[in-house]
Amino acid sequence: MGTTLDTDKKAGNRAGRPNYPADFKRRLAIEACASGISVSKLAQQNDINTNMLFKWRRELRAGLFELAASALLPVLVKPAMTRSPSLPPVEPGSMIEIIIGDAVVRLHAGIDAALL
């Protein structure tokens, strides 16, 4: 496929290392995944390193290009509770002990629900 894409590459932070736009990388990676395509020839046609195109293809298959293009998710913020929920009566001196591995958390009766 003799398609040459517009790269619009920008100078990178080190000499000789351009930063290619994400859509350019994605389009070439998709084209490199097509059957019968020579990744080496595709890279040569677009003046990029073959190993770089193989890396972009792996990233595409791993779903990494979709992460960069994903939209923000909506968030619903509920107003804070103004009073602590009513707790059942607790016997004096009662305690809850939670053991996780080497850690022990002890909650004594009468602990403030907001603090908890």
Beta strands, then each sheet from edge to edge (+ up, - down):
strand 1: 95-100
strand 2: 103-108
sheet 1: 1+ 2-
end
